[in-house]
Amino acid sequence: MSSQKENEKKEFSMRYWDYYCALESNFKKISRYIDFSNDNLKTHSIEMTRLILSSCSEIDVILKEICKELDHNSIAINIREYQKIIKKELPDLIDEKVNIGFNFFGVQPFKTWKEDKTPNWWKMYNEIKHKRNMFYKEANLENAMNAISGLFLCVN
């Protein structure tokens, strides 16, 4: 990879890194109150609502930019369109794994893209965003964990 390309890649990542770090810090603080374990995956809260909405909004911005970088003619504007371009041009992202804390190893937020399916956590993000009164309980640890993991992968 040329040094210019490498610098562009670093610059891209750094544009989003500070915001990711702020969200990650907030996510880590939750572990002081809720044990990050399988027993608590369905625990929901206002803070998790905020983390999911913020993380997924940022994922949307970053994936749009990544798709434009991978395919200069891209007009991708939603998760399904991002998936098609990523699957073709950057398929390794789908298999990437993230470890969270001492209990969650190998989180794969985009693994359903292999089957051309939208991740459930992304569907729940949209439900929370548009119908929060009906889907408040979907703002839970499991969906927040997948959203923050997805954001980590997109930034990197």
Secondary structure, DSSP 8 states (H G I E B T S, - for coil): --HHHHHHHHHHHHHHHHHHHHHHHHHHHHTTTS--SGGGTT-B-HHHHHHHHHHHHHHHHHHHHHHHHH-TT----SHHHHHHHHHHH-THHHH--EEETTTEEEE-TTGGGGGT---HHHHHHHHHHH-HHHHGGGSBHHHHHHHHHHHHHHH-
